[in-house]
Amino acid sequence: MHRMECCNLCDQRTAQFPGFYKKGTTIFMIKSYIGLNAVSGSLIVLDGVTGASFDEMVELHLPGGNTRTGRVVQIDGSRVVVQVFEGTSGVALSSLNSNFTGKPMEMPLSPEILGRIFDGAGRPADGYGEIYPIIGRTYRSAHADTRYDTL
């Protein structure tokens, strides 16, 4: 009974504070960094990053309000290289806000994905709308030893 109460409390706290996410019964804070060190093609380099994981998803917020998505492809100490899925045109070195989500790429799984077309970030690109996952399934990241439960 106590475990269920704890999970419900965690769900309420993560809903109240969008800067947090829940893995199991533990709440983690989303880490945010401003600025970057280098841009090369579709890759950006950030220094001074702590606690990043390989294949972790990153939300990149540009000054104009646009958001792009990327994933961590290399970690060398506190230096992290992120592959940006939507490209790096218009990215400024000093004003980019990078949010590390703490999660790998996730894609809803359902029989609805058969025959559909997706972009590089796993979003539907064929104009037929969103995919609605089968609730309650558990899946694993291909590169992590961590379980992620769907809500």
N, C-alpha and C positions, 0 to 999 in steps of 0.2 A: 504494500500500500504506500509506503513512504517513497519508493522509487517512482511510482506513477505520479504522486504529488510533486516530486522534484521535476519530472519531465514537463508537467503542465506549467509549473512555475518558470522553467527555462523557456518554454514556448511563449509565455506572456512577456518575459523580459526581452527576448529577441524581436518580438513584434513591436514592442515599444521603442527599441533602440535599433535603427537600421544599420548602425556601424558594427553590429555583432552578428555572429552566426552560431548555430548549434551543431555539434557533432557528438552523437550519443547523448549523454546527459551533461556534457561540458560546454560552456559558452566561451567562444573565442572572439577577440576583437579584430576587426578588419584593419590592417595596417595601411597607412596612406603616406605617400612621399610626394614632394613637390619638386619639380625640375628633373633633369636627366643629364647625363654626361656626353652621350654621343648618339648619333643616328646614322645607320648605314643600311640602305635599302629598306627592307621591312623589319629590321632589327633596331631596338633601342637598348642603351646600356645605362644602368643606374648603379651608383656607388652608395655605400653606407646602408645597404638593405640587410636587415637581420630577420632570421626565421622564415625565409622563403623556401619553398619546396619545388622540386623539379616537376614540371607540367602543371603547376599552380596557375589558375586563371587570374588575369590582371585586367581591371577596368581602367581605361585611360580617358581622362576628362580633359578636353581641350578648352581653351579660354572662350570660344564662341558658343559653348554649350553642347558641342558634339561629343559623343562618347564612342570610343573604339575599344575593341577587345583584343587581348593578346594572351600568350602563355609563356611561362618561364621555360627557356630552352637550355640555359647554361647558368651554373652558379660557380663562382670562383671566390671563395671567402665571402666578403660583403659586396662583391660586384655581381650583378645579375643581368643577364641578357634576356630580353623579352621579344618574342616574335609577334608583330602586330598583324592581325588578320586583314584589316581593312586598309593597310598601307600607312605610310608615315608622312604623306604630303600634308603640309600645313602644321606639322608638329614643331613647336618652339622649345628650345632647350630649357628655358627658365620658367615657363609657365604651365607645364604639363603636370597634372595631378594624377598619380598612379595609385590605385587601390588594389592591394593584394587580397584576394577573396579567401584564401586558405583552402580552396577546393579545386579539384581537377575539373576538366571540361565535363559537363554533364549534358546528356541528350535524352529527351523523353523516349521511352521504348514502348511501342504499341504496334499492333498489326497495321495501324494507319500509315506507318512509314514505308510500307511496301509500294514501290513504284513512284515515290516522291523524289524531289530534287532538293538538295540542301547546299548552302554556301559553305565556305571553309570553317566557319564558326559553328556549324551544326544547325543553323536556322533555316526554316523552309524558304526556298527561293523560287517556287513554282506558282505562287499566287493562290494556293488552295487553303491557306490559313494555317493556324498553329496545330501542333500535335498534342493530343491529350493523353498523358501516360496512364498506364495501368497502375493504380494506386497500391502501395504496400509491397512493392518489389524491392529487393536488395540487390545492389550491383557493386562491382569493384572497379577502381581505376586500373588501367592496364599497367601502370608503372608504380603503383603504391601498394602497400600492404595494409590499407585502411578500408574499412567498410563505410559506405554511405547509404543511409536508409532514406527512401523517399517518404514524403509526408502524406 
